[in-house]
Amino acid sequence: MRYFIGILQAATIFLVASAATAQVRQITPDVAREMALAGEIVLIDIREPFEWAESGIPDVALTVAMRSDNFIETLLAIRDQNPDIPLAFICRTAGRSGAVTRQLYGAGLTDVIDVIEGVAGSGIGPGWAQRGLPLRTPDTPVNATITARQP
């Protein structure tokens, strides 16, 4: 009986995660840049600071390290500044951004977007850098067109 309940719980978790994944919108890096420049999304790079330094940051992205102690608080501050604009997330290869968007969607924040391919590319596609999209250094400000501000 206990075994059966365990299988049922695992199946339920899988179905809930699958439903959240099915609902999270996905876009490519080039579309993300166009949408950010048009003010249609707020793009957030959730990689770690050493990754930003190594490969650069998308020129239109705010930065919030996913593993930082104030990750959720910073996301909420960005959301408060831009309550009607979807938050789009990018990482190195779209693994972390996919996980974050699914978790946020499952928690009720449904206006989230996963930028597939990531900065470095993945099996899905070449990514931000290989597409030749602009990158900035950590000490360079976000593209001046972007109205969202780093909290």
C-alpha positions as CSV (number, residue, x, y, z in Angstrom):
1,M,0.0,0.0,0.0
2,R,2.8,2.4,1.0
3,Y,4.5,1.6,-2.3
4,F,1.3,2.4,-4.3
5,I,0.9,5.8,-2.5
6,G,4.5,6.6,-3.3
7,I,4.0,5.9,-6.9
8,L,0.8,8.0,-6.9
9,Q,2.6,10.9,-5.3
10,A,5.4,10.7,-7.8
11,A,2.9,10.6,-10.7
12,T,1.1,13.6,-9.3
13,I,4.3,15.7,-9.0
14,F,5.2,14.7,-12.5
15,L,1.8,15.8,-13.9
16,V,1.9,19.1,-12.0
17,A,5.4,19.8,-13.3
18,S,4.4,18.8,-16.8
19,A,1.4,21.1,-16.7
20,A,3.5,24.0,-15.5
21,T,6.1,23.3,-18.3
22,A,3.3,23.2,-20.9
23,Q,2.1,26.6,-19.8
24,V,5.4,28.5,-19.6
25,R,6.0,30.5,-22.7
26,Q,9.4,30.0,-24.4
27,I,11.2,32.4,-26.8
28,T,14.5,32.5,-28.5
29,P,17.3,35.0,-27.7
30,D,16.7,37.1,-30.8
31,V,13.0,37.4,-30.0
32,A,13.8,38.2,-26.4
33,R,16.1,41.1,-27.4
34,E,13.4,42.5,-29.7
35,M,10.8,42.2,-27.1
36,A,13.0,43.8,-24.4
37,L,13.9,46.7,-26.7
38,A,10.1,47.2,-27.4
39,G,9.4,47.2,-23.6
40,E,7.3,44.0,-23.9
41,I,9.4,42.0,-21.4
42,V,12.0,42.5,-18.7
43,L,14.9,40.2,-19.4
44,I,16.7,38.9,-16.4
45,D,20.0,37.0,-16.5
46,I,20.0,34.6,-13.6
47,R,23.6,33.2,-14.0
48,E,26.3,33.7,-11.4
49,P,28.6,36.8,-11.3
50,F,31.6,34.8,-12.5
51,E,29.6,33.7,-15.6
52,W,28.7,37.3,-16.3
53,A,32.4,38.2,-16.2
54,E,33.4,35.3,-18.4
55,S,31.0,35.6,-21.2
56,G,29.3,38.9,-20.8
57,I,25.6,39.8,-20.2
58,P,22.9,40.3,-22.8
59,D,22.9,44.1,-23.4
60,V,19.2,44.4,-22.5
61,A,19.2,42.2,-19.4
62,L,19.1,43.0,-15.7
63,T,21.1,40.7,-13.5
64,V,19.9,38.7,-10.5
65,A,22.1,35.7,-9.5
66,M,19.7,32.8,-9.0
67,R,21.7,31.5,-6.0
68,S,21.8,34.9,-4.2
69,D,20.2,35.2,-0.8
70,N,17.9,38.0,-2.0
71,F,16.9,36.4,-5.3
72,I,13.1,36.3,-4.7
73,E,13.1,39.8,-3.1
74,T,14.9,41.2,-6.1
75,L,12.5,39.6,-8.5
76,L,9.6,41.0,-6.6
77,A,11.2,44.5,-6.7
78,I,11.6,44.2,-10.5
79,R,8.0,43.0,-10.7
80,D,6.8,45.9,-8.5
81,Q,8.6,48.3,-10.9
82,N,7.0,46.7,-14.0
83,P,3.7,45.1,-12.8
84,D,2.3,44.7,-16.3
85,I,5.3,43.4,-18.2
86,P,6.3,39.7,-18.3
87,L,9.6,38.7,-16.7
88,A,11.8,36.6,-19.1
89,F,14.7,34.6,-17.7
90,I,18.0,33.6,-19.4
91,C,20.9,31.5,-18.1
92,R,23.8,29.7,-19.8
93,T,22.0,26.9,-21.5
94,A,18.3,27.3,-20.5
95,G,18.4,24.7,-17.7
96,R,18.2,27.1,-14.8
97,S,15.9,29.5,-16.6
98,G,13.5,26.6,-17.4
99,A,13.5,25.5,-13.8
100,V,13.0,29.0,-12.4
101,T,10.1,29.8,-14.8
102,R,8.4,26.4,-14.0
103,Q,8.8,27.1,-10.2
104,L,7.5,30.7,-10.5
105,Y,4.6,29.6,-12.7
106,G,3.7,26.8,-10.3
107,A,3.8,29.3,-7.4
108,G,1.2,31.5,-9.2
109,L,3.5,34.0,-11.1
110,T,2.2,33.0,-14.6
111,D,3.5,36.0,-16.6
112,V,7.0,34.4,-17.0
113,I,9.0,33.5,-20.1
114,D,11.9,31.1,-20.5
115,V,14.5,32.2,-23.0
116,I,15.5,28.9,-24.5
117,E,19.0,28.3,-25.9
118,G,20.5,30.6,-23.1
119,V,23.6,32.7,-23.6
120,A,26.0,29.9,-24.6
121,G,23.5,27.8,-26.6
122,S,22.1,24.3,-26.1
123,G,20.8,21.4,-28.0
124,I,17.8,23.6,-28.9
125,G,19.8,26.3,-30.7
126,P,22.9,28.4,-30.8
127,G,22.2,30.9,-28.0
128,W,22.6,34.6,-27.5
129,A,26.4,34.8,-28.1
130,Q,26.5,32.5,-31.2
131,R,23.6,34.5,-32.7
132,G,25.9,37.5,-32.5
133,L,23.5,39.4,-30.2
134,P,25.2,42.3,-28.2
135,L,26.7,41.5,-24.8
136,R,27.9,43.9,-22.2
137,T,30.4,43.6,-19.4
138,P,29.3,43.6,-15.8
139,D,30.5,47.2,-15.3
140,T,28.7,48.5,-18.4
141,P,25.1,49.7,-18.0
142,V,22.1,48.0,-19.5
143,N,21.2,49.3,-23.0
144,A,19.8,52.8,-22.6
145,T,16.5,51.8,-24.3
146,I,15.6,49.6,-21.4
147,T,13.4,51.4,-18.9
148,A,13.5,48.7,-16.2
149,R,16.1,49.4,-13.6
150,Q,18.3,47.1,-11.5
151,P,17.0,47.2,-7.9
